[in-house]
């Protein structure tokens, strides 16, 4: 399950389900309202996301593109070792700032 929380001007998306094709619709419903705001600043906290597949990687890239078009940004926080390896091996990690925890990622928006 995925949900969105607010920390000041930053939206933090958290979840504990796999980021796979079967669950992408649920995640898209969390992200869609963010695309209707000014300059969305979003952190996706991955610390409880156990795995992701190619559809999950594609969604991350699509969300980053959509947020950038609105002047915003998506930052990733606390990926598990497995997720970090998948992001690195596929080259997706080059498109994101990745932080060790959500608080660091949120704080990076004010620097």
VMD Tcl script that builds the backbone (N, CA, C; Angstrom):
set m [mol new atoms 333]
animate dup $m
set s [atomselect $m all]
$s set {name element resname resid chain x y z} {
  {N N UNK 1 A 0.838 -1.173 0.000}
  {CA C UNK 1 A 0.000 0.000 0.000}
  {C C UNK 1 A 0.888 1.243 0.000}
  {N N UNK 2 A 0.480 2.247 -0.726}
  {CA C UNK 2 A 1.234 3.488 -0.823}
  {C C UNK 2 A 0.373 4.648 -0.343}
  {N N UNK 3 A 1.007 5.618 0.294}
  {CA C UNK 3 A 0.296 6.805 0.744}
  {C C UNK 3 A 1.221 8.013 0.705}
  {N N UNK 4 A 0.599 9.178 0.748}
  {CA C UNK 4 A 1.353 10.432 0.701}
  {C C UNK 4 A 1.178 11.165 2.022}
  {N N UNK 5 A 2.285 11.700 2.520}
  {CA C UNK 5 A 2.296 12.503 3.735}
  {C C UNK 5 A 2.949 13.839 3.404}
  {N N UNK 6 A 2.738 14.825 4.234}
  {CA C UNK 6 A 3.359 16.132 4.027}
  {C C UNK 6 A 4.375 16.395 5.131}
  {N N UNK 7 A 5.520 16.939 4.723}
  {CA C UNK 7 A 6.505 17.459 5.664}
  {C C UNK 7 A 6.832 18.854 5.173}
  {N N UNK 8 A 6.133 19.828 5.725}
  {CA C UNK 8 A 6.282 21.192 5.245}
  {C C UNK 8 A 5.805 21.292 3.808}
  {N N UNK 9 A 6.662 21.809 2.941}
  {CA C UNK 9 A 6.314 21.983 1.527}
  {C C UNK 9 A 6.657 20.759 0.684}
  {N N UNK 10 A 7.068 19.682 1.330}
  {CA C UNK 10 A 7.502 18.478 0.615}
  {C C UNK 10 A 6.499 17.351 0.844}
  {N N UNK 11 A 6.128 16.673 -0.233}
  {CA C UNK 11 A 5.294 15.475 -0.133}
  {C C UNK 11 A 6.208 14.265 -0.032}
  {N N UNK 12 A 5.902 13.391 0.916}
  {CA C UNK 12 A 6.671 12.160 1.089}
  {C C UNK 12 A 5.738 10.993 0.781}
  {N N UNK 13 A 6.113 10.206 -0.212}
  {CA C UNK 13 A 5.347 9.019 -0.580}
  {C C UNK 13 A 6.023 7.830 0.093}
  {N N UNK 14 A 5.238 7.058 0.822}
  {CA C UNK 14 A 5.764 5.877 1.514}
  {C C UNK 14 A 4.938 4.660 1.100}
  {N N UNK 15 A 5.550 3.514 1.204}
  {CA C UNK 15 A 4.831 2.286 0.877}
  {C C UNK 15 A 5.561 1.083 1.396}
  {N N UNK 16 A 4.811 -0.009 1.488}
  {CA C UNK 16 A 5.405 -1.250 1.969}
  {C C UNK 16 A 5.106 -2.416 1.025}
  {N N UNK 17 A 4.727 -2.074 -0.195}
  {CA C UNK 17 A 4.388 -3.088 -1.189}
  {C C UNK 17 A 5.431 -3.075 -2.307}
  {N N UNK 18 A 5.531 -4.160 -3.061}
  {CA C UNK 18 A 6.448 -4.175 -4.204}
  {C C UNK 18 A 6.043 -3.133 -5.246}
  {N N UNK 19 A 7.016 -2.543 -5.860}
  {CA C UNK 19 A 6.786 -1.566 -6.925}
  {C C UNK 19 A 6.798 -2.347 -8.239}
  {N N UNK 20 A 5.670 -3.031 -8.486}
  {CA C UNK 20 A 5.556 -3.910 -9.645}
  {C C UNK 20 A 4.333 -3.541 -10.476}
  {N N UNK 21 A 4.281 -4.109 -11.657}
  {CA C UNK 21 A 3.204 -3.811 -12.601}
  {C C UNK 21 A 1.823 -3.954 -11.970}
  {N N UNK 22 A 1.645 -4.957 -11.137}
  {CA C UNK 22 A 0.345 -5.224 -10.530}
  {C C UNK 22 A -0.125 -4.103 -9.603}
  {N N UNK 23 A 0.794 -3.370 -9.004}
  {CA C UNK 23 A 0.431 -2.343 -8.028}
  {C C UNK 23 A 0.649 -0.914 -8.527}
  {N N UNK 24 A 1.025 -0.752 -9.781}
  {CA C UNK 24 A 1.328 0.590 -10.283}
  {C C UNK 24 A 0.119 1.512 -10.282}
  {N N UNK 25 A -1.057 0.977 -10.529}
  {CA C UNK 25 A -2.259 1.803 -10.520}
  {C C UNK 25 A -2.457 2.482 -9.176}
  {N N UNK 26 A -2.229 1.745 -8.110}
  {CA C UNK 26 A -2.352 2.298 -6.764}
  {C C UNK 26 A -1.348 3.428 -6.536}
  {N N UNK 27 A -0.123 3.221 -6.980}
  {CA C UNK 27 A 0.898 4.245 -6.803}
  {C C UNK 27 A 0.600 5.471 -7.662}
  {N N UNK 28 A 0.100 5.261 -8.855}
  {CA C UNK 28 A -0.240 6.394 -9.722}
  {C C UNK 28 A -1.318 7.265 -9.088}
  {N N UNK 29 A -2.277 6.673 -8.379}
  {CA C UNK 29 A -3.311 7.475 -7.729}
  {C C UNK 29 A -2.737 8.326 -6.605}
  {N N UNK 30 A -1.620 7.908 -6.021}
  {CA C UNK 30 A -0.944 8.710 -4.999}
  {C C UNK 30 A -0.186 9.859 -5.659}
  {N N UNK 31 A 0.448 9.599 -6.804}
  {CA C UNK 31 A 1.252 10.617 -7.470}
  {C C UNK 31 A 0.426 11.636 -8.254}
  {N N UNK 32 A -0.706 11.239 -8.817}
  {CA C UNK 32 A -1.466 12.127 -9.704}
  {C C UNK 32 A -1.832 13.472 -9.085}
  {N N UNK 33 A -2.310 13.530 -7.820}
  {CA C UNK 33 A -2.619 14.850 -7.251}
  {C C UNK 33 A -1.396 15.773 -7.168}
  {N N UNK 34 A -0.230 15.198 -7.054}
  {CA C UNK 34 A 0.993 16.002 -6.977}
  {C C UNK 34 A 1.268 16.718 -8.290}
  {N N UNK 35 A 0.772 16.172 -9.376}
  {CA C UNK 35 A 0.998 16.770 -10.691}
  {C C UNK 35 A 0.064 17.948 -10.943}
  {N N UNK 36 A -0.859 18.185 -10.032}
  {CA C UNK 36 A -1.774 19.309 -10.174}
  {C C UNK 36 A -1.401 20.468 -9.263}
  {N N UNK 37 A -0.263 20.384 -8.603}
  {CA C UNK 37 A 0.173 21.457 -7.711}
  {C C UNK 37 A 1.250 22.281 -8.403}
  {N N UNK 38 A 1.647 23.376 -7.784}
  {CA C UNK 38 A 2.647 24.282 -8.359}
  {C C UNK 38 A 3.930 23.591 -8.774}
  {N N UNK 39 A 4.945 23.699 -7.966}
  {CA C UNK 39 A 6.228 23.048 -8.233}
  {C C UNK 39 A 6.390 21.907 -7.228}
  {N N UNK 40 A 5.922 20.723 -7.591}
  {CA C UNK 40 A 5.895 19.625 -6.619}
  {C C UNK 40 A 7.286 19.151 -6.214}
  {N N UNK 41 A 7.485 19.093 -4.923}
  {CA C UNK 41 A 8.708 18.549 -4.337}
  {C C UNK 41 A 8.323 17.251 -3.663}
  {N N UNK 42 A 8.893 16.157 -4.160}
  {CA C UNK 42 A 8.449 14.838 -3.710}
  {C C UNK 42 A 9.638 13.971 -3.330}
  {N N UNK 43 A 9.498 13.290 -2.206}
  {CA C UNK 43 A 10.453 12.276 -1.769}
  {C C UNK 43 A 9.713 10.946 -1.767}
  {N N UNK 44 A 10.291 9.952 -2.407}
  {CA C UNK 44 A 9.724 8.603 -2.369}
  {C C UNK 44 A 10.584 7.796 -1.416}
  {N N UNK 45 A 10.026 7.512 -0.236}
  {CA C UNK 45 A 10.720 6.755 0.804}
  {C C UNK 45 A 10.572 5.262 0.502}
  {N N UNK 46 A 11.664 4.630 0.126}
  {CA C UNK 46 A 11.653 3.237 -0.328}
  {C C UNK 46 A 12.054 2.230 0.746}
  {N N UNK 47 A 12.210 2.666 1.984}
  {CA C UNK 47 A 12.799 1.779 2.987}
  {C C UNK 47 A 11.991 0.514 3.252}
  {N N UNK 48 A 10.692 0.489 2.964}
  {CA C UNK 48 A 9.905 -0.724 3.159}
  {C C UNK 48 A 9.416 -1.343 1.849}
  {N N UNK 49 A 9.888 -0.822 0.722}
  {CA C UNK 49 A 9.508 -1.393 -0.573}
  {C C UNK 49 A 10.456 -2.565 -0.845}
  {N N UNK 50 A 9.932 -3.796 -0.886}
  {CA C UNK 50 A 10.817 -4.958 -0.962}
  {C C UNK 50 A 11.467 -5.187 -2.322}
  {N N UNK 51 A 10.788 -4.820 -3.408}
  {CA C UNK 51 A 11.373 -5.044 -4.730}
  {C C UNK 51 A 10.658 -4.196 -5.764}
  {N N UNK 52 A 11.242 -4.125 -6.945}
  {CA C UNK 52 A 10.616 -3.434 -8.063}
  {C C UNK 52 A 10.964 -4.158 -9.344}
  {N N UNK 53 A 10.102 -3.986 -10.346}
  {CA C UNK 53 A 10.351 -4.603 -11.638}
  {C C UNK 53 A 10.526 -3.504 -12.679}
  {N N UNK 54 A 10.614 -3.900 -13.937}
  {CA C UNK 54 A 10.859 -2.912 -15.003}
  {C C UNK 54 A 9.718 -1.901 -15.099}
  {N N UNK 55 A 8.495 -2.311 -14.827}
  {CA C UNK 55 A 7.370 -1.366 -14.846}
  {C C UNK 55 A 7.513 -0.345 -13.715}
  {N N UNK 56 A 8.014 -0.785 -12.569}
  {CA C UNK 56 A 8.261 0.136 -11.460}
  {C C UNK 56 A 9.351 1.142 -11.786}
  {N N UNK 57 A 10.413 0.660 -12.420}
  {CA C UNK 57 A 11.488 1.564 -12.848}
  {C C UNK 57 A 10.959 2.592 -13.842}
  {N N UNK 58 A 10.141 2.137 -14.775}
  {CA C UNK 58 A 9.581 3.037 -15.775}
  {C C UNK 58 A 8.670 4.077 -15.129}
  {N N UNK 59 A 7.892 3.661 -14.142}
  {CA C UNK 59 A 7.024 4.617 -13.451}
  {C C UNK 59 A 7.846 5.690 -12.741}
  {N N UNK 60 A 8.921 5.296 -12.089}
  {CA C UNK 60 A 9.783 6.279 -11.424}
  {C C UNK 60 A 10.298 7.313 -12.427}
  {N N UNK 61 A 10.747 6.832 -13.572}
  {CA C UNK 61 A 11.254 7.742 -14.606}
  {C C UNK 61 A 10.146 8.642 -15.153}
  {N N UNK 62 A 8.968 8.067 -15.366}
  {CA C UNK 62 A 7.838 8.856 -15.861}
  {C C UNK 62 A 7.431 9.928 -14.849}
  {N N UNK 63 A 7.404 9.562 -13.575}
  {CA C UNK 63 A 7.045 10.538 -12.530}
  {C C UNK 63 A 8.084 11.647 -12.446}
  {N N UNK 64 A 9.362 11.278 -12.552}
  {CA C UNK 64 A 10.416 12.299 -12.531}
  {C C UNK 64 A 10.223 13.272 -13.694}
  {N N UNK 65 A 9.971 12.751 -14.897}
  {CA C UNK 65 A 9.755 13.606 -16.065}
  {C C UNK 65 A 8.550 14.522 -15.866}
  {N N UNK 66 A 7.452 13.966 -15.373}
  {CA C UNK 66 A 6.232 14.756 -15.183}
  {C C UNK 66 A 6.429 15.848 -14.140}
  {N N UNK 67 A 7.120 15.523 -13.060}
  {CA C UNK 67 A 7.378 16.522 -12.022}
  {C C UNK 67 A 8.329 17.605 -12.520}
  {N N UNK 68 A 9.352 17.217 -13.264}
  {CA C UNK 68 A 10.285 18.196 -13.816}
  {C C UNK 68 A 9.594 19.155 -14.778}
  {N N UNK 69 A 8.626 18.667 -15.543}
  {CA C UNK 69 A 7.884 19.537 -16.460}
  {C C UNK 69 A 7.105 20.601 -15.707}
  {N N UNK 70 A 6.768 20.337 -14.463}
  {CA C UNK 70 A 6.057 21.308 -13.628}
  {C C UNK 70 A 7.023 22.110 -12.753}
  {N N UNK 71 A 8.318 21.940 -12.970}
  {CA C UNK 71 A 9.308 22.657 -12.173}
  {C C UNK 71 A 9.616 21.993 -10.853}
  {N N UNK 72 A 9.171 20.744 -10.681}
  {CA C UNK 72 A 9.395 20.023 -9.440}
  {C C UNK 72 A 10.473 18.973 -9.582}
  {N N UNK 73 A 10.514 18.090 -8.590}
  {CA C UNK 73 A 11.548 17.063 -8.586}
  {C C UNK 73 A 11.130 15.900 -7.702}
  {N N UNK 74 A 11.589 14.713 -8.059}
  {CA C UNK 74 A 11.391 13.502 -7.271}
  {C C UNK 74 A 12.753 13.034 -6.777}
  {N N UNK 75 A 12.859 12.856 -5.470}
  {CA C UNK 75 A 14.090 12.339 -4.875}
  {C C UNK 75 A 13.757 11.014 -4.193}
  {N N UNK 76 A 14.701 10.099 -4.202}
  {CA C UNK 76 A 14.503 8.781 -3.608}
  {C C UNK 76 A 15.234 8.695 -2.278}
  {N N UNK 77 A 14.633 7.978 -1.336}
  {CA C UNK 77 A 15.238 7.848 -0.010}
  {C C UNK 77 A 15.218 6.394 0.450}
  {N N UNK 78 A 16.273 6.002 1.100}
  {CA C UNK 78 A 16.398 4.742 1.831}
  {C C UNK 78 A 16.067 3.481 1.039}
  {N N UNK 79 A 16.564 3.360 -0.186}
  {CA C UNK 79 A 16.289 2.106 -0.897}
  {C C UNK 79 A 17.009 0.944 -0.217}
  {N N UNK 80 A 16.370 -0.204 -0.235}
  {CA C UNK 80 A 17.025 -1.400 0.283}
  {C C UNK 80 A 18.224 -1.719 -0.610}
  {N N UNK 81 A 19.062 -2.615 -0.159}
  {CA C UNK 81 A 20.218 -3.008 -0.963}
  {C C UNK 81 A 19.783 -3.532 -2.325}
  {N N UNK 82 A 18.740 -4.358 -2.341}
  {CA C UNK 82 A 18.240 -4.918 -3.591}
  {C C UNK 82 A 17.745 -3.816 -4.530}
  {N N UNK 83 A 16.978 -2.873 -4.008}
  {CA C UNK 83 A 16.478 -1.776 -4.845}
  {C C UNK 83 A 17.617 -0.903 -5.336}
  {N N UNK 84 A 18.568 -0.610 -4.465}
  {CA C UNK 84 A 19.701 0.230 -4.859}
  {C C UNK 84 A 20.485 -0.424 -5.990}
  {N N UNK 85 A 20.691 -1.735 -5.887}
  {CA C UNK 85 A 21.398 -2.457 -6.946}
  {C C UNK 85 A 20.617 -2.406 -8.258}
  {N N UNK 86 A 19.306 -2.587 -8.187}
  {CA C UNK 86 A 18.478 -2.541 -9.401}
  {C C UNK 86 A 18.530 -1.145 -10.033}
  {N N UNK 87 A 18.461 -0.114 -9.222}
  {CA C UNK 87 A 18.535 1.262 -9.732}
  {C C UNK 87 A 19.895 1.533 -10.379}
  {N N UNK 88 A 20.950 1.008 -9.778}
  {CA C UNK 88 A 22.307 1.239 -10.287}
  {C C UNK 88 A 22.569 0.440 -11.564}
  {N N UNK 89 A 22.247 -0.831 -11.548}
  {CA C UNK 89 A 22.511 -1.703 -12.696}
  {C C UNK 89 A 21.777 -1.221 -13.943}
  {N N UNK 90 A 20.555 -0.749 -13.768}
  {CA C UNK 90 A 19.755 -0.288 -14.910}
  {C C UNK 90 A 20.113 1.125 -15.350}
  {N N UNK 91 A 20.893 1.829 -14.545}
  {CA C UNK 91 A 21.249 3.206 -14.876}
  {C C UNK 91 A 20.207 4.222 -14.430}
  {N N UNK 92 A 19.126 3.761 -13.854}
  {CA C UNK 92 A 18.062 4.661 -13.403}
  {C C UNK 92 A 18.562 5.577 -12.285}
  {N N UNK 93 A 19.489 5.113 -11.484}
  {CA C UNK 93 A 19.996 5.917 -10.365}
  {C C UNK 93 A 20.630 7.228 -10.825}
  {N N UNK 94 A 21.083 7.287 -12.068}
  {CA C UNK 94 A 21.692 8.529 -12.582}
  {C C UNK 94 A 20.678 9.656 -12.730}
  {N N UNK 95 A 19.403 9.328 -12.768}
  {CA C UNK 95 A 18.347 10.329 -12.948}
  {C C UNK 95 A 17.827 10.903 -11.631}
  {N N UNK 96 A 18.279 10.333 -10.512}
  {CA C UNK 96 A 17.730 10.721 -9.220}
  {C C UNK 96 A 18.815 11.056 -8.214}
  {N N UNK 97 A 18.463 11.943 -7.288}
  {CA C UNK 97 A 19.255 12.086 -6.081}
  {C C UNK 97 A 18.730 11.016 -5.137}
  {N N UNK 98 A 19.633 10.239 -4.556}
  {CA C UNK 98 A 19.244 9.163 -3.653}
  {C C UNK 98 A 19.878 9.431 -2.291}
  {N N UNK 99 A 19.043 9.399 -1.256}
  {CA C UNK 99 A 19.483 9.730 0.099}
  {C C UNK 99 A 19.342 8.525 1.015}
  {N N UNK 100 A 20.117 8.524 2.102}
  {CA C UNK 100 A 20.095 7.389 3.023}
  {C C UNK 100 A 18.809 7.313 3.835}
  {N N UNK 101 A 18.122 8.460 4.002}
  {CA C UNK 101 A 16.856 8.452 4.723}
  {C C UNK 101 A 15.965 9.587 4.222}
  {N N UNK 102 A 14.692 9.511 4.573}
  {CA C UNK 102 A 13.719 10.484 4.081}
  {C C UNK 102 A 13.984 11.883 4.624}
  {N N UNK 103 A 14.418 11.983 5.869}
  {CA C UNK 103 A 14.675 13.310 6.452}
  {C C UNK 103 A 15.776 14.043 5.695}
  {N N UNK 104 A 16.819 13.343 5.301}
  {CA C UNK 104 A 17.896 13.956 4.518}
  {C C UNK 104 A 17.378 14.420 3.168}
  {N N UNK 105 A 16.540 13.605 2.556}
  {CA C UNK 105 A 15.980 13.949 1.250}
  {C C UNK 105 A 15.083 15.187 1.356}
  {N N UNK 106 A 14.229 15.215 2.369}
  {CA C UNK 106 A 13.350 16.375 2.577}
  {C C UNK 106 A 14.192 17.614 2.817}
  {N N UNK 107 A 15.195 17.503 3.662}
  {CA C UNK 107 A 16.069 18.638 3.972}
  {C C UNK 107 A 16.830 19.155 2.772}
  {N N UNK 108 A 17.093 18.307 1.810}
  {CA C UNK 108 A 17.860 18.737 0.626}
  {C C UNK 108 A 17.109 19.746 -0.223}
  {N N UNK 109 A 15.802 19.824 -0.087}
  {CA C UNK 109 A 15.027 20.789 -0.870}
  {C C UNK 109 A 15.244 22.216 -0.390}
  {N N UNK 110 A 15.704 22.412 0.829}
  {CA C UNK 110 A 15.903 23.771 1.343}
  {C C UNK 110 A 17.350 24.242 1.248}
  {N N UNK 111 A 18.220 23.405 0.739}
  {CA C UNK 111 A 19.630 23.783 0.637}
  {C C UNK 111 A 19.894 24.540 -0.627}
}
mol reanalyze $m
mol bondsrecalc $m
mol representation Tube
mol addrep $m
